[in-house]
Amino acid sequence: MRTQRVLSYGVLALPLSFAALPIYVHVPRFYEQVTGLNLAVLGAILLAARLFDALTDPWLGWLADRFSRPRMIAFALLPFAGGFVALLNPSLGHPGWWLLGALLVTYIGFSAATVAYQAHGAALSAEPRVRTQLTASREGFGLLGVLLAAALPALLATDLAVGTGRLSWVLLALLLPAAAWFFLQDRAAAVGRVSSAAPTAPLMHSLKRVLADGAFRRLLTVFLASGIAAALPATLFLFFVADVLKNEPASGPLLGLYFLAGALSLPGWVALAGRVGRVRAWLLAMALSVIAFAGAGLLGAGDTALFAVICLMSGLALGADLALPAAMAADLGERQKLSGAVFGVWNFVAKLNLAMAAGLALPLLSLMAYVPGSGEGLPALRFAYAVLPLVFKLLAAALLWRWRHPLETQR
């Protein structure tokens, strides 16, 4: 597949991921600062919205197997963009209801576009090697979007909350050209391409077929454990930097370092997977992540430099987490000719991780007397940010090692 086609497919991930970072990382801290919502209320709203988001993904995946995926993406981008603008420009009169409504609109657009986009990429080539390249392109552009979202709040305003709010308008400037290139190139590449007939199976039948695949169930279990290990620190990152390291202005550069390391490591992980297999490469990345994060719970005020090393090492492992399991899922989806259903379930699990991280960790921290900015409850924050993720990552590595043979498909 030509490089231009690979790049034009991946570019749409830039605005999608640009929005994903504020949605999953900045929103809890942003609404706590701007609107005064307490952690328990925030956690409940985020849990409800993210559970709704996760539960719609299997249905959206089923739709992506029945209808034109590019057309589904185009329609989904409208509520995605509108909801995101509303999300980062909250009403102070009823902030809780505004947050819930804006999240639901954003999520339905974001999820529909993402599921159809991932399934479309899986169908662009029958070769596992090319699917890995397409996935790496998508995740590489995605990391570039995340880097921009991490760096821009501090550049757009001296107040991080104000800078975060201005990200909504930057999204529109990124989305329009990226979507134009994606759709123009996809339309040109579709000339002469034969479309497969849409499956007629009902939703539950499609889901049963997907989940009947033992290899996919094992991959999904590993992905679940690994995803929880990533979702907990993602949700609590800004709180940790502000209250444990006592260096809130460093949050943007630290996030940027983490995602930059992930982006730069992507080609290396793809090359390594081609030599030793995707399972073994992913195992090496998990080992690197565990080593990097092992000392995070011991950090305190002024340890920003040490934390930067942790961000660098765990960021290097991120590239494998993003590219390799998704490429394995794409292979399994195309084997059944149900890529939409596969990625519907896949994204359901990914979002369930984020829902659990926000809906359980934030109220638990509130219950354990952690109050942002007060210096109280820091041992609970350290435990939730640094210790729990290690437990889940070690579990994921143990399961991946146990199931390494059935999970290693073609390279």
C-alpha positions in Angstrom: 0.0 0.0 0.0 1.3 3.4 -0.9 2.7 5.6 1.8 0.3 8.4 0.9 -2.7 6.1 1.4 -1.4 5.0 4.8 -0.8 8.6 5.9 -4.2 9.8 4.6 -5.9 7.1 6.5 -4.1 7.9 9.7 -4.5 11.7 9.6 -8.1 11.6 10.9 -6.9 10.3 14.2 -5.2 13.6 14.9 -8.3 15.6 15.7 -10.1 12.6 17.3 -7.2 12.1 19.7 -6.7 15.8 20.2 -10.2 15.8 21.7 -9.7 12.6 23.6 -7.0 13.9 25.9 -9.1 16.7 27.3 -12.2 14.5 27.5 -10.5 11.8 29.6 -7.6 13.7 31.3 -8.5 17.4 31.6 -12.2 17.4 32.2 -12.2 16.2 35.8 -9.7 18.8 36.9 -11.1 21.5 34.6 -14.7 21.2 35.9 -13.5 21.0 39.5 -11.6 24.3 39.1 -14.0 26.2 36.8 -17.4 25.2 38.2 -16.5 24.0 41.7 -18.1 20.5 41.3 -16.8 18.2 44.0 -15.0 14.9 43.3 -17.9 12.7 44.3 -20.4 14.5 41.9 -17.8 14.6 39.2 -17.1 10.9 39.5 -20.8 10.0 39.4 -21.4 12.1 36.3 -18.3 10.8 34.5 -19.2 7.2 35.4 -22.8 7.6 34.1 -21.6 9.3 30.8 -18.8 6.8 30.2 -21.0 3.8 30.9 -23.5 5.1 28.4 -20.6 5.7 26.0 -19.3 2.2 26.5 -22.7 0.5 26.1 -23.3 2.2 22.8 -20.1 0.9 21.2 -21.3 -2.6 20.4 -24.4 -1.2 18.7 -22.2 1.3 16.7 -19.9 -1.5 15.7 -22.9 -3.5 14.4 -23.9 -0.4 12.4 -20.4 -0.1 11.0 -20.7 -3.6 9.5 -24.0 -2.8 7.8 -23.5 0.7 6.4 -20.9 2.7 4.6 -18.1 3.4 7.1 -16.9 6.6 5.5 -20.4 8.0 5.4 -20.9 7.0 9.1 -17.7 8.8 10.0 -18.8 12.0 8.2 -22.2 12.1 10.0 -20.6 11.3 13.4 -18.1 14.2 13.2 -20.9 16.8 13.5 -22.1 16.0 17.0 -18.5 15.2 18.0 -17.3 18.7 17.2 -20.4 20.5 18.5 -20.4 18.5 21.8 -16.7 19.2 22.4 -17.1 22.9 22.0 -20.0 22.8 24.5 -18.0 20.6 26.9 -15.1 23.1 27.2 -17.4 26.1 27.5 -19.5 25.1 30.5 -22.6 26.8 31.9 -21.9 28.0 35.5 -25.6 27.9 36.3 -26.1 24.2 36.0 -22.6 22.8 35.5 -23.5 19.2 36.4 -26.3 18.9 33.9 -24.2 20.8 31.3 -21.3 18.4 31.8 -23.5 15.3 31.4 -25.3 16.6 28.3 -22.1 17.8 26.6 -20.4 14.5 27.3 -23.3 12.4 25.9 -23.3 14.4 22.6 -19.6 14.3 22.3 -19.3 10.7 23.1 -21.9 9.5 20.6 -20.2 11.4 17.8 -16.7 10.4 18.9 -17.6 6.8 19.4 -19.5 6.4 16.1 -16.6 8.0 14.2 -13.9 6.0 16.0 -15.6 2.6 15.6 -16.3 3.1 11.9 -12.8 4.5 11.4 -11.1 1.6 13.0 -13.2 -1.0 11.2 -12.6 0.8 7.9 -8.8 0.6 8.4 -9.1 -3.2 9.1 -10.8 -3.7 5.7 -8.3 -1.7 3.7 -5.8 -4.6 3.4 -5.8 -8.3 3.8 -2.2 -8.4 4.9 -1.4 -8.4 8.6 1.8 -6.4 8.0 -0.1 -3.7 6.2 -2.8 -3.6 8.9 0.0 -3.1 11.4 1.3 -0.1 9.3 -2.2 1.4 9.0 -2.7 1.0 12.8 0.7 2.5 13.5 -0.2 5.4 11.2 -3.5 6.0 12.9 -1.9 5.8 16.4 1.1 8.0 15.3 -1.2 10.8 14.1 -3.3 10.2 17.2 -0.3 10.7 19.4 0.5 13.9 17.5 -3.0 15.1 18.4 -2.5 14.2 22.0 0.8 16.1 22.1 -0.8 19.2 20.8 -3.6 18.9 23.3 -1.1 18.4 26.1 1.1 21.4 25.2 -1.4 24.0 24.0 -3.3 24.9 27.3 -0.1 26.4 28.8 0.6 28.2 25.5 -2.9 29.5 25.0 -3.2 31.1 28.4 -1.2 31.5 31.6 -4.1 30.0 33.5 -4.3 26.3 32.6 -8.1 26.2 33.0 -8.5 29.1 30.5 -6.1 27.4 28.1 -8.0 24.1 28.3 -11.2 25.9 27.5 -9.7 27.3 24.3 -8.8 23.9 23.0 -12.4 23.6 21.7 -11.7 26.2 19.0 -8.4 24.6 18.0 -10.2 21.3 17.4 -12.2 22.9 14.6 -9.1 24.2 12.9 -7.6 20.7 13.0 -10.7 18.7 12.1 -11.6 20.4 8.8 -8.3 19.9 6.9 -7.8 16.4 8.3 -11.3 15.3 7.4 -10.9 16.8 3.9 -7.7 14.9 3.2 -9.1 11.6 4.6 -12.3 11.7 2.6 -10.7 12.9 -0.7 -8.1 10.2 -0.6 -10.5 7.5 0.5 -12.9 8.4 -2.3 -10.1 8.3 -4.9 -8.9 4.9 -3.5 -12.4 3.5 -3.6 -12.7 3.8 -7.4 -12.8 0.3 -8.6 -12.9 -1.2 -5.2 -15.5 -3.8 -4.7 -17.6 -3.4 -1.6 -18.6 -6.5 0.4 -22.2 -7.1 1.1 -23.4 -5.8 4.4 -24.1 -8.6 6.9 -27.8 -9.1 7.7 -27.3 -10.8 11.1 -29.0 -9.0 14.1 -26.9 -7.2 16.7 -26.9 -10.0 19.3 -26.0 -12.7 16.8 -23.0 -10.6 15.6 -21.8 -10.1 19.1 -22.1 -13.8 19.9 -20.1 -14.6 16.9 -17.3 -12.2 17.9 -17.2 -13.3 21.5 -17.3 -17.0 20.5 -13.8 -16.6 19.2 -11.5 -17.9 22.0 -8.5 -15.9 20.8 -10.5 -12.7 20.8 -11.8 -13.3 24.3 -8.2 -13.9 25.6 -7.0 -10.8 23.8 -9.9 -8.8 25.2 -9.1 -10.0 28.8 -5.4 -8.9 28.5 -6.5 -5.6 27.0 -9.0 -5.1 29.9 -6.3 -5.6 32.6 -3.7 -3.5 30.7 -6.3 -0.8 30.0 -7.2 -0.4 33.7 -3.5 0.0 34.4 -3.4 2.9 32.0 -6.8 4.5 32.8 -6.1 5.0 36.5 -3.0 7.2 36.1 -4.6 9.0 33.1 -7.6 10.1 35.3 -5.4 11.1 38.2 -2.4 12.5 36.4 -3.1 16.2 36.9 -4.1 15.7 40.5 -0.8 13.8 41.1 1.4 16.5 39.5 -0.4 19.4 41.3 -0.6 17.9 44.8 2.2 15.3 45.1 4.9 16.9 43.0 3.6 20.4 43.8 4.3 21.5 40.3 1.1 22.0 38.3 2.7 24.2 35.6 4.8 21.1 34.6 1.8 19.0 33.8 1.7 20.1 30.1 5.4 19.4 29.4 5.3 16.1 31.3 2.2 15.0 29.3 4.0 16.1 26.1 7.1 14.1 27.0 5.0 11.0 27.7 3.2 11.2 24.4 6.2 12.3 22.4 8.1 9.2 23.6 5.1 7.1 22.6 5.0 8.6 19.1 8.8 8.2 18.5 8.7 4.6 19.7 6.0 3.5 17.3 8.2 2.6 14.3 10.5 0.7 16.6 7.7 -1.4 18.1 6.3 -2.1 14.6 9.8 -3.2 13.4 10.3 -5.3 16.5 6.9 -7.0 16.1 7.9 -7.9 12.6 10.9 -9.7 14.0 9.8 -11.4 17.2 6.0 -11.2 16.9 3.4 -8.8 18.3 2.8 -10.7 21.5 6.5 -10.8 22.5 7.0 -7.2 21.6 3.9 -6.2 23.7 5.3 -8.3 26.6 8.6 -6.3 26.4 6.6 -3.1 26.5 4.7 -4.2 29.6 7.9 -5.1 31.3 9.3 -1.6 30.5 6.1 0.0 31.8 6.3 -1.9 35.1 10.0 -1.0 35.6 9.3 2.7 34.9 6.3 3.0 37.2 7.7 1.0 40.1 9.0 4.0 41.9 6.2 6.5 41.2 4.6 6.0 44.6 7.7 7.1 46.4 7.9 10.5 44.8 7.1 13.8 46.6 7.3 17.5 46.3 10.2 18.6 44.0 10.7 15.2 42.3 9.6 16.5 38.9 12.9 15.4 37.2 12.5 11.9 38.5 8.9 11.8 37.4 10.0 13.0 33.9 12.1 9.9 33.6 9.1 7.8 34.5 7.1 9.6 31.9 9.8 9.0 29.3 10.1 5.3 30.0 6.4 4.6 30.3 5.8 6.7 27.2 8.2 4.5 25.2 6.0 1.5 26.2 2.9 3.4 25.2 3.7 3.0 21.5 3.4 -0.8 21.7 0.2 -0.5 23.8 -1.4 1.6 21.1 -0.3 -0.2 17.9 0.1 -3.9 18.6 -3.1 -5.1 20.4 -5.3 -3.1 18.0 -3.6 -4.6 15.0 -4.2 -8.1 16.5 -7.8 -7.2 17.0 -8.0 -6.1 13.4 -6.7 -9.5 12.2 -9.3 -11.3 14.3 -12.1 -9.0 13.1 -11.4 -9.4 9.4 -11.1 -13.2 9.9 -14.7 -13.2 10.8 -15.6 -10.3 8.4 -17.0 -8.5 11.4 -14.5 -5.7 12.0 -17.2 -3.3 13.1 -18.5 -5.6 15.7 -15.0 -6.5 16.9 -14.0 -2.8 17.4 -17.4 -2.1 18.9 -16.6 -4.6 21.7 -13.0 -3.5 21.8 -13.9 0.2 22.4 -16.6 -0.9 24.9 -13.8 -2.5 27.0 -11.5 0.5 26.5 -14.2 2.9 27.7 -15.3 0.6 30.5 -11.7 1.0 31.8 -12.0 4.8 31.8 -15.5 4.7 33.3 -14.3 2.5 36.2 -11.2 4.7 36.7 -13.2 7.9 37.0 -16.3 6.5 38.6 -14.5 4.5 41.3 -11.2 6.2 41.9 -12.5 9.8 42.3 -15.3 9.0 44.8 -13.0 6.6 46.7 -10.4 9.4 47.0 -13.1 11.8 48.2 -14.1 9.1 50.8 -10.5 8.7 51.9 -10.3 12.4 52.7 -8.3 13.5 49.6 -9.2 17.1 48.8 -7.5 18.7 45.8 -5.1 21.5 46.7 -5.3 20.9 50.4 -2.5 18.5 51.0 -4.8 16.1 52.7 -5.2 12.4 51.7 -2.0 12.2 49.6 -1.2 8.6 50.6 -4.6 7.6 49.0 -3.7 9.5 45.9 -0.3 7.9 45.6 -1.8 4.4 46.1 -4.5 5.0 43.4 -2.1 6.6 41.0 1.0 4.4 41.4 0.3 1.1 43.1 -3.0 -0.1 41.7 -1.8 0.4 38.0 1.2 -1.8 38.7 -1.0 -4.7 40.0 -3.2 -4.6 36.9 -0.2 -4.3 34.5 1.5 -7.3 36.1 -1.8 -9.3 35.8 -2.0 -8.3 32.1 1.6 -9.4 31.5 1.0 -12.8 33.3 -2.1 -13.5 31.2 -0.4 -12.4 27.9 2.5 -14.8 28.7 0.1 -17.6 29.5 -1.8 -17.2 26.2 1.1 -16.1 24.0 0.8 -19.1 21.6 -2.9 -18.8 20.6 -2.6 -15.0 20.5 0.4 -14.8 18.2 -1.2 -14.7 14.7 0.8 -13.7 11.6 3.3 -10.9 11.9 
